[in-house]
Amino acid sequence: MGARLVLILGGTAEAAGLAAALADRPSWWTVTSLAGRTSEPRPVAGELRQGGFGGVAGLTAWLAAERPAAVVDATHPFARQMPWHAAEACAALGIPRLRLLRPSWQRAGEDRWVEVADAAEAVRILPNFGKTALLTTGQEEVKLFLQLHQRMRLVLRSIEPIPDLPLGVVHVQARPPFTLETESVLLARYGVDVLVSKAAGGAAGQAKILAARARDIPVVLLARPPQPEGPCCGGVAGALAWLAQQGS
Ligand SMILES: NC(=O)c1ccc[n+]([C@@H]2O[C@H](COP(=O)([O-])OP(=O)(O)OC[C@H]3O[C@@H](n4cnc5c(N)ncnc54)[C@H](OP(=O)(O)O)[C@@H]3O)[C@@H](O)[C@H]2O)c1
């Protein structure tokens, strides 16, 4: 029997890790799909496709043409649309789908977390918690926070440049992973006294949470969006175990 195709919906370290792990297994070959948001994505093992599919209809057409034996949705925990598109398209075609969703960070006793439902709530409460905020939420949410730029100092960090920032807003362009040391230096350099982050989970993003803990800085943490029902795992090992169970 020939190798079977698995479509990995990517954009995360876990997606790249799964593609790398499957590259060593002759029973599978992979296509990793990226939305195409990052101008120079890190290389991935196996095949790569980039750009949106064109909604549920486009994804369904792609799946019907390529007929993968399984889909692993390893998009970011804050990807709001792709998991739902994948759930609908896979259900329509009877293709097994797994959601790979990394675990959330665990709160420690010393953490000063302020958990909020979304960016809009974070914007409302943020000025109560500090004078200089480091925002690491991603470009979509950043737009909402910019309305605060005359009330507090904003330090934005993102992988890609952010055009048309108001005067006085600091932009730090950098690509993860970050370390506890580099995050601590960043917080100290700009006098950050409150951090805003998505509850993204994962080791790479946790350094800033640990740095805030070490500096006794509050963290305004945006809750994860809801996920479609269905099988779910927390990492690459779980995805490999699930794939091994899929009939040939
Ligand atoms: N949201 C975050 O905080 C975050 C953080 C780090 C990485 N990422 C990654 O960045 C990508 C985009 O994030 P998002 O929040 O915009 O996602 P989203 O809201 O779920 O997706 C928006 C649209 O982007 C396209 N898309 C998303 N993921 C794709 C993929 N893996 N392959 C092909 N097309 C994809 C789809 O376009 P069509 O409808 O045209 O198919 C989708 O409808 C995702 O792959 C995600 O894993 C997101």
The ligand as a Gaussian input file, in Angstrom:
#p B3LYP/6-31G(d) Opt

LIG

0 1
 N       -4.634000      34.149000      15.319000
 C       -3.445000      34.088000      15.896000
 O       -3.228000      34.612000      17.006000
 C       -2.312000      33.336000      15.241000
 C       -1.065000      33.314000      15.890000
 C       -0.012000      32.609000      15.305000
 C       -0.223000      31.950000      14.120000
 N       -1.449000      31.993000      13.519000
 C       -1.625000      31.270000      12.248000
 O       -1.866000      32.228000      11.240000
 C       -2.822000      31.742000      10.319000
 C       -3.931000      32.757000      10.140000
 O       -4.509000      33.012000      11.410000
 P       -5.943000      33.651000      11.555000
 O       -6.125000      33.987000      12.981000
 O       -6.173000      34.676000      10.498000
 O       -6.841000      32.362000      11.190000
 P       -8.383000      32.243000      10.878000
 O       -9.133000      33.412000      11.381000
 O       -8.814000      30.905000      11.331000
 O       -8.389000      32.218000       9.286000
 C       -8.751000      33.308000       8.441000
 C       -8.606000      32.818000       7.026000
 O       -7.234000      32.588000       6.709000
 C       -7.086000      31.413000       5.932000
 N       -6.317000      30.431000       6.688000
 C       -6.136000      30.358000       8.021000
 N       -5.320000      29.348000       8.334000
 C       -4.977000      28.772000       7.174000
 C       -4.136000      27.685000       6.846000
 N       -3.465000      26.996000       7.776000
 N       -4.012000      27.354000       5.536000
 C       -4.672000      28.050000       4.562000
 N       -5.469000      29.102000       4.824000
 C       -5.618000      29.452000       6.114000
 C       -8.483000      30.946000       5.614000
 O       -8.837000      31.584000       4.411000
 P       -9.887000      30.928000       3.384000
 O      -11.237000      31.125000       4.032000
 O       -9.684000      31.694000       2.124000
 O       -9.560000      29.468000       3.251000
 C       -9.279000      31.475000       6.782000
 O      -10.648000      31.627000       6.511000
 C       -3.305000      30.392000      10.822000
 O       -2.698000      29.416000      10.027000
 C       -2.811000      30.327000      12.252000
 O       -2.434000      29.006000      12.611000
 C       -2.485000      32.685000      14.049000

